[in-house]
Amino acid sequence: MLLRVENWERLLAEAIEAARLRPFAWGIHDCPTFAFETRTTLTGGDDTAALWRGRYSTALGGERVMRRLGWTSLEDMGRALLGDPRASVLLAGRGDIVLADTGLGFGICVGASAVGMAPAGLVAVPLTSCRLAWAV
């Protein structure tokens, strides 16, 4: 687990507000790109999203890139990049990466809910609709 930077709470709020203002775009501003870019912002860590950013422009293209990178699912991707998830999604804290079963895919925990990018834009789902969470 990476350490969070000073003022990470403010940076999280700014990342969410910026995401709200940007339209969804496959491979540029989609669920994994938003979640992993936010992780980089909160930790100052590596730009993991550079692995796929800009390499696809459709959902099918995203699946192809994911397979080329060796992942068969979003869960597989999360485990490969983030390690083992928390024992329970209910242990997720603000800023942690979550994986939702609602079609959201990857998102960021913001308390009792998670936010992430979907074709409709930034959406929020209850944390209970997420099945995995990784500490950030």
Chimera marker file (.cmm) of the C-alpha trace (Angstrom):
<marker_set name="trace">
<marker id="1" x="0.000" y="0.000" z="0.000" r="1" g="1" b="0" radius="0.5"/>
<marker id="2" x="1.291" y="3.448" z="-0.925" r="1" g="1" b="0" radius="0.5"/>
<marker id="3" x="1.227" y="6.297" z="1.557" r="1" g="1" b="0" radius="0.5"/>
<marker id="4" x="-1.149" y="9.127" z="0.804" r="1" g="1" b="0" radius="0.5"/>
<marker id="5" x="0.175" y="12.594" z="0.144" r="1" g="1" b="0" radius="0.5"/>
<marker id="6" x="-0.478" y="15.569" z="2.384" r="1" g="1" b="0" radius="0.5"/>
<marker id="7" x="-3.925" y="17.110" z="1.792" r="1" g="1" b="0" radius="0.5"/>
<marker id="8" x="-5.186" y="13.962" z="0.058" r="1" g="1" b="0" radius="0.5"/>
<marker id="9" x="-8.754" y="14.715" z="1.206" r="1" g="1" b="0" radius="0.5"/>
<marker id="10" x="-8.754" y="18.009" z="-0.721" r="1" g="1" b="0" radius="0.5"/>
<marker id="11" x="-7.169" y="16.303" z="-3.723" r="1" g="1" b="0" radius="0.5"/>
<marker id="12" x="-9.872" y="13.602" z="-3.636" r="1" g="1" b="0" radius="0.5"/>
<marker id="13" x="-12.628" y="16.235" z="-3.626" r="1" g="1" b="0" radius="0.5"/>
<marker id="14" x="-10.932" y="18.086" z="-6.504" r="1" g="1" b="0" radius="0.5"/>
<marker id="15" x="-10.531" y="14.858" z="-8.525" r="1" g="1" b="0" radius="0.5"/>
<marker id="16" x="-14.219" y="14.052" z="-8.097" r="1" g="1" b="0" radius="0.5"/>
<marker id="17" x="-15.307" y="17.564" z="-9.070" r="1" g="1" b="0" radius="0.5"/>
<marker id="18" x="-13.020" y="17.535" z="-12.121" r="1" g="1" b="0" radius="0.5"/>
<marker id="19" x="-14.443" y="14.143" z="-13.143" r="1" g="1" b="0" radius="0.5"/>
<marker id="20" x="-17.977" y="15.494" z="-12.825" r="1" g="1" b="0" radius="0.5"/>
<marker id="21" x="-17.133" y="18.219" z="-15.354" r="1" g="1" b="0" radius="0.5"/>
<marker id="22" x="-15.469" y="15.947" z="-17.950" r="1" g="1" b="0" radius="0.5"/>
<marker id="23" x="-17.458" y="13.767" z="-20.343" r="1" g="1" b="0" radius="0.5"/>
<marker id="24" x="-16.954" y="10.011" z="-20.336" r="1" g="1" b="0" radius="0.5"/>
<marker id="25" x="-14.517" y="8.819" z="-23.004" r="1" g="1" b="0" radius="0.5"/>
<marker id="26" x="-13.348" y="5.239" z="-23.455" r="1" g="1" b="0" radius="0.5"/>
<marker id="27" x="-9.637" y="4.923" z="-22.741" r="1" g="1" b="0" radius="0.5"/>
<marker id="28" x="-9.338" y="8.563" z="-21.686" r="1" g="1" b="0" radius="0.5"/>
<marker id="29" x="-11.903" y="9.195" z="-18.936" r="1" g="1" b="0" radius="0.5"/>
<marker id="30" x="-13.594" y="5.899" z="-18.142" r="1" g="1" b="0" radius="0.5"/>
<marker id="31" x="-13.916" y="3.751" z="-15.007" r="1" g="1" b="0" radius="0.5"/>
<marker id="32" x="-10.385" y="2.332" z="-14.697" r="1" g="1" b="0" radius="0.5"/>
<marker id="33" x="-8.700" y="5.504" z="-15.917" r="1" g="1" b="0" radius="0.5"/>
<marker id="34" x="-10.568" y="7.664" z="-13.381" r="1" g="1" b="0" radius="0.5"/>
<marker id="35" x="-9.955" y="5.255" z="-10.487" r="1" g="1" b="0" radius="0.5"/>
<marker id="36" x="-6.255" y="4.714" z="-11.147" r="1" g="1" b="0" radius="0.5"/>
<marker id="37" x="-5.550" y="8.378" z="-11.958" r="1" g="1" b="0" radius="0.5"/>
<marker id="38" x="-7.218" y="9.302" z="-8.658" r="1" g="1" b="0" radius="0.5"/>
<marker id="39" x="-5.011" y="6.745" z="-6.891" r="1" g="1" b="0" radius="0.5"/>
<marker id="40" x="-1.941" y="8.389" z="-8.430" r="1" g="1" b="0" radius="0.5"/>
<marker id="41" x="-3.159" y="11.810" z="-7.289" r="1" g="1" b="0" radius="0.5"/>
<marker id="42" x="-3.736" y="10.610" z="-3.716" r="1" g="1" b="0" radius="0.5"/>
<marker id="43" x="-0.414" y="8.792" z="-3.391" r="1" g="1" b="0" radius="0.5"/>
<marker id="44" x="2.000" y="10.420" z="-5.803" r="1" g="1" b="0" radius="0.5"/>
<marker id="45" x="2.669" y="6.885" z="-7.074" r="1" g="1" b="0" radius="0.5"/>
<marker id="46" x="3.224" y="5.578" z="-10.581" r="1" g="1" b="0" radius="0.5"/>
<marker id="47" x="0.798" y="6.478" z="-13.373" r="1" g="1" b="0" radius="0.5"/>
<marker id="48" x="-0.647" y="2.975" z="-13.724" r="1" g="1" b="0" radius="0.5"/>
<marker id="49" x="-3.345" y="4.218" z="-16.112" r="1" g="1" b="0" radius="0.5"/>
<marker id="50" x="-0.602" y="4.916" z="-18.676" r="1" g="1" b="0" radius="0.5"/>
<marker id="51" x="-0.752" y="1.164" z="-19.441" r="1" g="1" b="0" radius="0.5"/>
<marker id="52" x="-4.094" y="1.624" z="-21.228" r="1" g="1" b="0" radius="0.5"/>
<marker id="53" x="-4.796" y="5.363" z="-21.502" r="1" g="1" b="0" radius="0.5"/>
<marker id="54" x="-5.498" y="6.306" z="-25.114" r="1" g="1" b="0" radius="0.5"/>
<marker id="55" x="-5.167" y="2.749" z="-26.430" r="1" g="1" b="0" radius="0.5"/>
<marker id="56" x="-8.895" y="2.159" z="-27.083" r="1" g="1" b="0" radius="0.5"/>
<marker id="57" x="-12.029" y="4.111" z="-27.893" r="1" g="1" b="0" radius="0.5"/>
<marker id="58" x="-14.827" y="1.552" z="-27.354" r="1" g="1" b="0" radius="0.5"/>
<marker id="59" x="-15.832" y="-0.987" z="-24.708" r="1" g="1" b="0" radius="0.5"/>
<marker id="60" x="-14.725" y="-3.808" z="-27.013" r="1" g="1" b="0" radius="0.5"/>
<marker id="61" x="-11.393" y="-2.088" z="-27.561" r="1" g="1" b="0" radius="0.5"/>
<marker id="62" x="-10.978" y="-1.822" z="-23.792" r="1" g="1" b="0" radius="0.5"/>
<marker id="63" x="-11.577" y="-5.553" z="-23.412" r="1" g="1" b="0" radius="0.5"/>
<marker id="64" x="-8.991" y="-6.270" z="-26.105" r="1" g="1" b="0" radius="0.5"/>
<marker id="65" x="-6.363" y="-4.070" z="-24.445" r="1" g="1" b="0" radius="0.5"/>
<marker id="66" x="-7.129" y="-5.692" z="-21.089" r="1" g="1" b="0" radius="0.5"/>
<marker id="67" x="-6.586" y="-9.167" z="-22.606" r="1" g="1" b="0" radius="0.5"/>
<marker id="68" x="-3.342" y="-8.045" z="-24.282" r="1" g="1" b="0" radius="0.5"/>
<marker id="69" x="-2.131" y="-6.872" z="-20.870" r="1" g="1" b="0" radius="0.5"/>
<marker id="70" x="-2.877" y="-10.360" z="-19.514" r="1" g="1" b="0" radius="0.5"/>
<marker id="71" x="-6.129" y="-9.737" z="-17.622" r="1" g="1" b="0" radius="0.5"/>
<marker id="72" x="-9.343" y="-11.671" z="-18.241" r="1" g="1" b="0" radius="0.5"/>
<marker id="73" x="-11.601" y="-9.422" z="-16.131" r="1" g="1" b="0" radius="0.5"/>
<marker id="74" x="-11.637" y="-6.177" z="-14.178" r="1" g="1" b="0" radius="0.5"/>
<marker id="75" x="-11.194" y="-8.215" z="-11.008" r="1" g="1" b="0" radius="0.5"/>
<marker id="76" x="-8.120" y="-9.873" z="-12.529" r="1" g="1" b="0" radius="0.5"/>
<marker id="77" x="-6.810" y="-6.415" z="-13.436" r="1" g="1" b="0" radius="0.5"/>
<marker id="78" x="-7.396" y="-5.100" z="-9.913" r="1" g="1" b="0" radius="0.5"/>
<marker id="79" x="-5.654" y="-8.064" z="-8.299" r="1" g="1" b="0" radius="0.5"/>
<marker id="80" x="-2.691" y="-7.805" z="-10.689" r="1" g="1" b="0" radius="0.5"/>
<marker id="81" x="-2.206" y="-4.072" z="-10.143" r="1" g="1" b="0" radius="0.5"/>
<marker id="82" x="-3.292" y="-3.686" z="-6.516" r="1" g="1" b="0" radius="0.5"/>
<marker id="83" x="-2.757" y="-7.091" z="-4.894" r="1" g="1" b="0" radius="0.5"/>
<marker id="84" x="-5.242" y="-8.786" z="-2.642" r="1" g="1" b="0" radius="0.5"/>
<marker id="85" x="-8.429" y="-6.840" z="-1.906" r="1" g="1" b="0" radius="0.5"/>
<marker id="86" x="-9.622" y="-5.995" z="1.598" r="1" g="1" b="0" radius="0.5"/>
<marker id="87" x="-11.336" y="-8.824" z="3.492" r="1" g="1" b="0" radius="0.5"/>
<marker id="88" x="-14.675" y="-7.023" z="3.061" r="1" g="1" b="0" radius="0.5"/>
<marker id="89" x="-15.766" y="-4.151" z="0.860" r="1" g="1" b="0" radius="0.5"/>
<marker id="90" x="-17.338" y="-2.651" z="3.978" r="1" g="1" b="0" radius="0.5"/>
<marker id="91" x="-13.794" y="-2.016" z="5.269" r="1" g="1" b="0" radius="0.5"/>
<marker id="92" x="-13.135" y="0.382" z="2.385" r="1" g="1" b="0" radius="0.5"/>
<marker id="93" x="-12.123" y="3.877" z="3.379" r="1" g="1" b="0" radius="0.5"/>
<marker id="94" x="-12.417" y="7.157" z="1.526" r="1" g="1" b="0" radius="0.5"/>
<marker id="95" x="-10.108" y="7.127" z="-1.480" r="1" g="1" b="0" radius="0.5"/>
<marker id="96" x="-9.864" y="3.336" z="-1.754" r="1" g="1" b="0" radius="0.5"/>
<marker id="97" x="-10.470" y="1.727" z="-5.145" r="1" g="1" b="0" radius="0.5"/>
<marker id="98" x="-13.596" y="-0.418" z="-5.377" r="1" g="1" b="0" radius="0.5"/>
<marker id="99" x="-15.064" y="-2.719" z="-7.985" r="1" g="1" b="0" radius="0.5"/>
<marker id="100" x="-18.838" y="-2.521" z="-8.399" r="1" g="1" b="0" radius="0.5"/>
<marker id="101" x="-21.184" y="-5.064" z="-9.896" r="1" g="1" b="0" radius="0.5"/>
<marker id="102" x="-23.573" y="-2.371" z="-11.102" r="1" g="1" b="0" radius="0.5"/>
<marker id="103" x="-21.902" y="-1.713" z="-14.441" r="1" g="1" b="0" radius="0.5"/>
<marker id="104" x="-19.770" y="1.014" z="-12.880" r="1" g="1" b="0" radius="0.5"/>
<marker id="105" x="-16.643" y="-1.121" z="-12.841" r="1" g="1" b="0" radius="0.5"/>
<marker id="106" x="-13.841" y="0.579" z="-10.907" r="1" g="1" b="0" radius="0.5"/>
<marker id="107" x="-14.669" y="3.499" z="-8.678" r="1" g="1" b="0" radius="0.5"/>
<marker id="108" x="-13.475" y="5.357" z="-5.614" r="1" g="1" b="0" radius="0.5"/>
<marker id="109" x="-14.956" y="4.961" z="-2.144" r="1" g="1" b="0" radius="0.5"/>
<marker id="110" x="-16.287" y="8.234" z="-0.741" r="1" g="1" b="0" radius="0.5"/>
<marker id="111" x="-17.804" y="6.855" z="2.458" r="1" g="1" b="0" radius="0.5"/>
<marker id="112" x="-21.086" y="4.955" z="2.297" r="1" g="1" b="0" radius="0.5"/>
<marker id="113" x="-20.994" y="5.187" z="-1.486" r="1" g="1" b="0" radius="0.5"/>
<marker id="114" x="-18.554" y="5.006" z="-4.367" r="1" g="1" b="0" radius="0.5"/>
<marker id="115" x="-18.201" y="7.231" z="-7.406" r="1" g="1" b="0" radius="0.5"/>
<marker id="116" x="-16.918" y="6.363" z="-10.825" r="1" g="1" b="0" radius="0.5"/>
<marker id="117" x="-17.179" y="7.091" z="-14.508" r="1" g="1" b="0" radius="0.5"/>
<marker id="118" x="-19.912" y="5.536" z="-16.619" r="1" g="1" b="0" radius="0.5"/>
<marker id="119" x="-21.161" y="6.474" z="-20.089" r="1" g="1" b="0" radius="0.5"/>
<marker id="120" x="-23.736" y="8.718" z="-18.346" r="1" g="1" b="0" radius="0.5"/>
<marker id="121" x="-20.902" y="10.597" z="-16.595" r="1" g="1" b="0" radius="0.5"/>
<marker id="122" x="-19.860" y="10.533" z="-12.958" r="1" g="1" b="0" radius="0.5"/>
<marker id="123" x="-22.219" y="8.273" z="-11.016" r="1" g="1" b="0" radius="0.5"/>
<marker id="124" x="-22.539" y="7.256" z="-7.389" r="1" g="1" b="0" radius="0.5"/>
<marker id="125" x="-23.544" y="3.806" z="-6.141" r="1" g="1" b="0" radius="0.5"/>
<marker id="126" x="-23.981" y="2.459" z="-2.619" r="1" g="1" b="0" radius="0.5"/>
<marker id="127" x="-20.823" y="0.861" z="-1.254" r="1" g="1" b="0" radius="0.5"/>
<marker id="128" x="-22.898" y="-2.268" z="-0.648" r="1" g="1" b="0" radius="0.5"/>
<marker id="129" x="-23.222" y="-2.692" z="-4.428" r="1" g="1" b="0" radius="0.5"/>
<marker id="130" x="-19.437" y="-3.048" z="-4.679" r="1" g="1" b="0" radius="0.5"/>
<marker id="131" x="-17.895" y="-6.466" z="-4.257" r="1" g="1" b="0" radius="0.5"/>
<marker id="132" x="-14.183" y="-5.726" z="-3.839" r="1" g="1" b="0" radius="0.5"/>
<marker id="133" x="-12.106" y="-2.931" z="-2.364" r="1" g="1" b="0" radius="0.5"/>
<marker id="134" x="-8.379" y="-2.238" z="-2.370" r="1" g="1" b="0" radius="0.5"/>
<marker id="135" x="-6.586" y="-0.022" z="0.096" r="1" g="1" b="0" radius="0.5"/>
<marker id="136" x="-5.005" y="3.083" z="-1.379" r="1" g="1" b="0" radius="0.5"/>
<link id1="1" id2="2" r="1" g="1" b="0" radius="0.2"/>
<link id1="2" id2="3" r="1" g="1" b="0" radius="0.2"/>
<link id1="3" id2="4" r="1" g="1" b="0" radius="0.2"/>
<link id1="4" id2="5" r="1" g="1" b="0" radius="0.2"/>
<link id1="5" id2="6" r="1" g="1" b="0" radius="0.2"/>
<link id1="6" id2="7" r="1" g="1" b="0" radius="0.2"/>
<link id1="7" id2="8" r="1" g="1" b="0" radius="0.2"/>
<link id1="8" id2="9" r="1" g="1" b="0" radius="0.2"/>
<link id1="9" id2="10" r="1" g="1" b="0" radius="0.2"/>
<link id1="10" id2="11" r="1" g="1" b="0" radius="0.2"/>
<link id1="11" id2="12" r="1" g="1" b="0" radius="0.2"/>
<link id1="12" id2="13" r="1" g="1" b="0" radius="0.2"/>
<link id1="13" id2="14" r="1" g="1" b="0" radius="0.2"/>
<link id1="14" id2="15" r="1" g="1" b="0" radius="0.2"/>
<link id1="15" id2="16" r="1" g="1" b="0" radius="0.2"/>
<link id1="16" id2="17" r="1" g="1" b="0" radius="0.2"/>
<link id1="17" id2="18" r="1" g="1" b="0" radius="0.2"/>
<link id1="18" id2="19" r="1" g="1" b="0" radius="0.2"/>
<link id1="19" id2="20" r="1" g="1" b="0" radius="0.2"/>
<link id1="20" id2="21" r="1" g="1" b="0" radius="0.2"/>
<link id1="21" id2="22" r="1" g="1" b="0" radius="0.2"/>
<link id1="22" id2="23" r="1" g="1" b="0" radius="0.2"/>
<link id1="23" id2="24" r="1" g="1" b="0" radius="0.2"/>
<link id1="24" id2="25" r="1" g="1" b="0" radius="0.2"/>
<link id1="25" id2="26" r="1" g="1" b="0" radius="0.2"/>
<link id1="26" id2="27" r="1" g="1" b="0" radius="0.2"/>
<link id1="27" id2="28" r="1" g="1" b="0" radius="0.2"/>
<link id1="28" id2="29" r="1" g="1" b="0" radius="0.2"/>
<link id1="29" id2="30" r="1" g="1" b="0" radius="0.2"/>
<link id1="30" id2="31" r="1" g="1" b="0" radius="0.2"/>
<link id1="31" id2="32" r="1" g="1" b="0" radius="0.2"/>
<link id1="32" id2="33" r="1" g="1" b="0" radius="0.2"/>
<link id1="33" id2="34" r="1" g="1" b="0" radius="0.2"/>
<link id1="34" id2="35" r="1" g="1" b="0" radius="0.2"/>
<link id1="35" id2="36" r="1" g="1" b="0" radius="0.2"/>
<link id1="36" id2="37" r="1" g="1" b="0" radius="0.2"/>
<link id1="37" id2="38" r="1" g="1" b="0" radius="0.2"/>
<link id1="38" id2="39" r="1" g="1" b="0" radius="0.2"/>
<link id1="39" id2="40" r="1" g="1" b="0" radius="0.2"/>
<link id1="40" id2="41" r="1" g="1" b="0" radius="0.2"/>
<link id1="41" id2="42" r="1" g="1" b="0" radius="0.2"/>
<link id1="42" id2="43" r="1" g="1" b="0" radius="0.2"/>
<link id1="43" id2="44" r="1" g="1" b="0" radius="0.2"/>
<link id1="44" id2="45" r="1" g="1" b="0" radius="0.2"/>
<link id1="45" id2="46" r="1" g="1" b="0" radius="0.2"/>
<link id1="46" id2="47" r="1" g="1" b="0" radius="0.2"/>
<link id1="47" id2="48" r="1" g="1" b="0" radius="0.2"/>
<link id1="48" id2="49" r="1" g="1" b="0" radius="0.2"/>
<link id1="49" id2="50" r="1" g="1" b="0" radius="0.2"/>
<link id1="50" id2="51" r="1" g="1" b="0" radius="0.2"/>
<link id1="51" id2="52" r="1" g="1" b="0" radius="0.2"/>
<link id1="52" id2="53" r="1" g="1" b="0" radius="0.2"/>
<link id1="53" id2="54" r="1" g="1" b="0" radius="0.2"/>
<link id1="54" id2="55" r="1" g="1" b="0" radius="0.2"/>
<link id1="55" id2="56" r="1" g="1" b="0" radius="0.2"/>
<link id1="56" id2="57" r="1" g="1" b="0" radius="0.2"/>
<link id1="57" id2="58" r="1" g="1" b="0" radius="0.2"/>
<link id1="58" id2="59" r="1" g="1" b="0" radius="0.2"/>
<link id1="59" id2="60" r="1" g="1" b="0" radius="0.2"/>
<link id1="60" id2="61" r="1" g="1" b="0" radius="0.2"/>
<link id1="61" id2="62" r="1" g="1" b="0" radius="0.2"/>
<link id1="62" id2="63" r="1" g="1" b="0" radius="0.2"/>
<link id1="63" id2="64" r="1" g="1" b="0" radius="0.2"/>
<link id1="64" id2="65" r="1" g="1" b="0" radius="0.2"/>
<link id1="65" id2="66" r="1" g="1" b="0" radius="0.2"/>
<link id1="66" id2="67" r="1" g="1" b="0" radius="0.2"/>
<link id1="67" id2="68" r="1" g="1" b="0" radius="0.2"/>
<link id1="68" id2="69" r="1" g="1" b="0" radius="0.2"/>
<link id1="69" id2="70" r="1" g="1" b="0" radius="0.2"/>
<link id1="70" id2="71" r="1" g="1" b="0" radius="0.2"/>
<link id1="71" id2="72" r="1" g="1" b="0" radius="0.2"/>
<link id1="72" id2="73" r="1" g="1" b="0" radius="0.2"/>
<link id1="73" id2="74" r="1" g="1" b="0" radius="0.2"/>
<link id1="74" id2="75" r="1" g="1" b="0" radius="0.2"/>
<link id1="75" id2="76" r="1" g="1" b="0" radius="0.2"/>
<link id1="76" id2="77" r="1" g="1" b="0" radius="0.2"/>
<link id1="77" id2="78" r="1" g="1" b="0" radius="0.2"/>
<link id1="78" id2="79" r="1" g="1" b="0" radius="0.2"/>
<link id1="79" id2="80" r="1" g="1" b="0" radius="0.2"/>
<link id1="80" id2="81" r="1" g="1" b="0" radius="0.2"/>
<link id1="81" id2="82" r="1" g="1" b="0" radius="0.2"/>
<link id1="82" id2="83" r="1" g="1" b="0" radius="0.2"/>
<link id1="83" id2="84" r="1" g="1" b="0" radius="0.2"/>
<link id1="84" id2="85" r="1" g="1" b="0" radius="0.2"/>
<link id1="85" id2="86" r="1" g="1" b="0" radius="0.2"/>
<link id1="86" id2="87" r="1" g="1" b="0" radius="0.2"/>
<link id1="87" id2="88" r="1" g="1" b="0" radius="0.2"/>
<link id1="88" id2="89" r="1" g="1" b="0" radius="0.2"/>
<link id1="89" id2="90" r="1" g="1" b="0" radius="0.2"/>
<link id1="90" id2="91" r="1" g="1" b="0" radius="0.2"/>
<link id1="91" id2="92" r="1" g="1" b="0" radius="0.2"/>
<link id1="92" id2="93" r="1" g="1" b="0" radius="0.2"/>
<link id1="93" id2="94" r="1" g="1" b="0" radius="0.2"/>
<link id1="94" id2="95" r="1" g="1" b="0" radius="0.2"/>
<link id1="95" id2="96" r="1" g="1" b="0" radius="0.2"/>
<link id1="96" id2="97" r="1" g="1" b="0" radius="0.2"/>
<link id1="97" id2="98" r="1" g="1" b="0" radius="0.2"/>
<link id1="98" id2="99" r="1" g="1" b="0" radius="0.2"/>
<link id1="99" id2="100" r="1" g="1" b="0" radius="0.2"/>
<link id1="100" id2="101" r="1" g="1" b="0" radius="0.2"/>
<link id1="101" id2="102" r="1" g="1" b="0" radius="0.2"/>
<link id1="102" id2="103" r="1" g="1" b="0" radius="0.2"/>
<link id1="103" id2="104" r="1" g="1" b="0" radius="0.2"/>
<link id1="104" id2="105" r="1" g="1" b="0" radius="0.2"/>
<link id1="105" id2="106" r="1" g="1" b="0" radius="0.2"/>
<link id1="106" id2="107" r="1" g="1" b="0" radius="0.2"/>
<link id1="107" id2="108" r="1" g="1" b="0" radius="0.2"/>
<link id1="108" id2="109" r="1" g="1" b="0" radius="0.2"/>
<link id1="109" id2="110" r="1" g="1" b="0" radius="0.2"/>
<link id1="110" id2="111" r="1" g="1" b="0" radius="0.2"/>
<link id1="111" id2="112" r="1" g="1" b="0" radius="0.2"/>
<link id1="112" id2="113" r="1" g="1" b="0" radius="0.2"/>
<link id1="113" id2="114" r="1" g="1" b="0" radius="0.2"/>
<link id1="114" id2="115" r="1" g="1" b="0" radius="0.2"/>
<link id1="115" id2="116" r="1" g="1" b="0" radius="0.2"/>
<link id1="116" id2="117" r="1" g="1" b="0" radius="0.2"/>
<link id1="117" id2="118" r="1" g="1" b="0" radius="0.2"/>
<link id1="118" id2="119" r="1" g="1" b="0" radius="0.2"/>
<link id1="119" id2="120" r="1" g="1" b="0" radius="0.2"/>
<link id1="120" id2="121" r="1" g="1" b="0" radius="0.2"/>
<link id1="121" id2="122" r="1" g="1" b="0" radius="0.2"/>
<link id1="122" id2="123" r="1" g="1" b="0" radius="0.2"/>
<link id1="123" id2="124" r="1" g="1" b="0" radius="0.2"/>
<link id1="124" id2="125" r="1" g="1" b="0" radius="0.2"/>
<link id1="125" id2="126" r="1" g="1" b="0" radius="0.2"/>
<link id1="126" id2="127" r="1" g="1" b="0" radius="0.2"/>
<link id1="127" id2="128" r="1" g="1" b="0" radius="0.2"/>
<link id1="128" id2="129" r="1" g="1" b="0" radius="0.2"/>
<link id1="129" id2="130" r="1" g="1" b="0" radius="0.2"/>
<link id1="130" id2="131" r="1" g="1" b="0" radius="0.2"/>
<link id1="131" id2="132" r="1" g="1" b="0" radius="0.2"/>
<link id1="132" id2="133" r="1" g="1" b="0" radius="0.2"/>
<link id1="133" id2="134" r="1" g="1" b="0" radius="0.2"/>
<link id1="134" id2="135" r="1" g="1" b="0" radius="0.2"/>
<link id1="135" id2="136" r="1" g="1" b="0" radius="0.2"/>
</marker_set>
